[in-house]
Amino acid sequence: MAKKKSPLDRILGNLEDLDATNLSHAVQRLMRERRLLETVINTCKDGILVVDESGIIQYANAQGAQLIGLKEENVGTEILWKLVPELRKSLEGSTFQEDEEGAFLSRELEMSYPEERLVRLYMVPLQEGIGVSRLRNLVIILSDITQERLSTEQLIESEKVNSVLMLASGVAHELGNPLNSLTIHLQLMERNLKKLSEVEGLEKLDTSVGVCLREVERLDGIITHFLEAVEPKAPDFRELNLMMVVREVMDLQGVEFENRNLTVEIDFMEKNPIIQADGDQVKQVLFNLLKNSLEAMQKGERLKILCRGDDDNIYLQLADTGEGIAEEDISKVFLPYYSTKDKGHGLGMMIVQRIMREHGGRIGIDSKPGMGTVVTLQFPRKYRRVRLLENNTSTESTAE
């Protein structure tokens, strides 16, 4: 049975039979094959690297270079382990697994350069060996799974929250009826008490009724907030100037800051913060965040509102000098019913996060106890949202 020829064999044929002319043709064919292969490899969404025995990157496709921050002119001189030190640590003491295809190593790791990413790594040795450190040449495939992981985590989180909210929404609706009945009868008792003449203990009874009315009102407020979180309205997207929204909110909230002797500084570095958003919902986000800052700060402290932008997004930051949040508690602030305040209902930040997601944005929190909290809201620019919608429409039309 004849041995199957490789593509290289088919191009070169028998080397001993090549004269100068045929050799020139063979070289041209090899160059064409190389350009074709490079074009195909560069279209891959995964990064492909070839590393020699010293860790020097001998080859990187376009995606591979982008993932590790490698410049084209540095291929052949840059050492992979210096560019991605996390990779070296991840591989220490590792051994390759074996399957029908041969030896390989696979894992996930976080990379901090050139930006924070989560990647899935698949490594194949080109020479035999047991430990990674004894290998000579490696082929490394890197897949950026940052968005995939974020989407998965958000889906899991959303399902967990939804399961809790769906169960409790029925309870909330059922509580509304007896609370309404209690309010009516307590108000009736209060009116009748005012008509009675002086009776021993009447003043205490009137005080007790007042307490009951306030507690019923507080419970009603909790249910109202809860139902807003459970049954959110779809955003009514319109062109919105974020600077105007901040000014409108501060016109209402500013008095409270003044009454508590708190300083508010507003700095709009971005002069044209136009987004597509629901004005009422964005105001709700700001009211919730400003309320948190008010309750976290003491007399004489400061809140700074900063707005900046890049090519794709508008960033609105609220930085207070309040009591701050412990590191272990930051991840909990978006959970339903979690609150660091005695009278907090624990739904405000969950509502804020939901609104930001429905606007295609994000919210980030950085905080240190005793130093304050910085909340960053990221909104996509108006034209970016329009472009995304156009792309989605084009995709759907093609699918049809």
Summary of the structure (lengths in Angstrom):
residues: 400
radius of gyration: 31.6
end to end distance: 49.6
largest distance: 125.1
contacts: 1080
relative contact order: 0.06
helix: 51%
strand: 22%
